[in-house]
């Protein structure tokens, strides 16, 4: 039974349900991380591929050649239906599905659902001990010698090394410090590189017989050395660590290694992820991904220019119909997508709303506006009355906010912002409920051609 909160968003159960679901979601991520760490710890590297099972695009909790792993902390009849649908698709592709459950074997709460899955052919392991045993056994089967690929040290001429095209923006502030250290103490670290692939060489018109390398970690050091060479310093061949089993032709895998390595040593800002993924998606020719990450970058640049927080628009992209769940992990992994229709109907109107608010040099608290624009999109997707009047709701909001701003009534802190937003929503929903705001047809904005 639907229930309407005081704030105006329609939910399908009482407040405690979203709290339970959020907790379950967070706990589920911990179990997924445990399973992932176990597989990687025994030398079974992940190879993730998106699969559409007829209901939606699916990504495994862990995936390696011929195997699809689902990590579960909770299961019900609806989950069983989803699993079986995916199982059928995977079976047709000769991919084995394995469901790894956190609860111990014999749990009465999950017994029927587990039995249903096993009866229909799905492999299910229950409890940490069963899951660990399976993973260890897989490592023995797949890698009986426990062989680990090992990078090799090599000194490479500087002019045979190229930077990765989709590294994050260069941190130029660190270059003078690194140059000073190199000239005083010598170059005592290294650049981490992979061999340049045949296709990459062809694109660059490099003779195939020549050995060239691409950096995936150490770009700031590279540019510090480059500057010293340009200033006349005698720089010998560069100490490098070469990863020979990957080449620059392995675009997606190399990009994942670039992100993993760089974020291990130094945290990336949200814009670093988005910029890097956009470049990588362009190389892969992923049209939907290029559109999505291009729009996110565009929104970030707008927010920065308008002074309400460069990263804040991404939270609006991430939340569709709930505060409890977001797609931030997908954004950082390069997997997030939004359609042109969704963008034009939900995101662009809110960005235009923010453009109007911040005109005439008005400055609004970024944290307050982030929470509000996220909730506006959630209201669009959960409250049909607001969705039907979205083209009326946003101009009304702009009028209220600008009016309150002009008399110093707009809140300045997150706490007062929460209370202010509750009152604003309550006022608008009250007017809807009492027939004071009938739905009006949307009138397209006039252009110069209309007056020709």
Secondary structure as UniProt FT lines:
FT   STRAND          3..4
FT   TURN            6..7
FT   STRAND          10..11
FT   HELIX           15..41
FT   TURN            42..43
FT   STRAND          51..52
FT   STRAND          57..58
FT   STRAND          62..64
FT   TURN            65..66
FT   STRAND          67..72
FT   HELIX           77..92
FT   TURN            93..94
FT   STRAND          96..101
FT   TURN            105..106
FT   TURN            108..110
FT   HELIX           111..119
FT   TURN            120..121
FT   STRAND          123..126
FT   HELIX           127..142
FT   TURN            144..145
FT   STRAND          152..156
FT   HELIX           158..160
FT   STRAND          161..162
FT   TURN            165..166
FT   HELIX           172..174
FT   HELIX           175..185
FT   STRAND          191..195
FT   HELIX           198..204
FT   TURN            208..209
FT   STRAND          213..217
FT   HELIX           219..230
FT   TURN            231..232
FT   STRAND          238..247
FT   TURN            248..249
FT   HELIX           251..265
FT   HELIX           270..284
FT   HELIX           287..306
FT   TURN            310..311
FT   HELIX           312..318
FT   HELIX           328..333
FT   HELIX           340..342
FT   HELIX           343..347
FT   HELIX           348..357
FT   HELIX           359..361
FT   HELIX           366..382
FT   HELIX           384..388
FT   HELIX           390..406
FT   TURN            407..408
FT   HELIX           414..433
FT   TURN            434..435
FT   HELIX           448..451
//
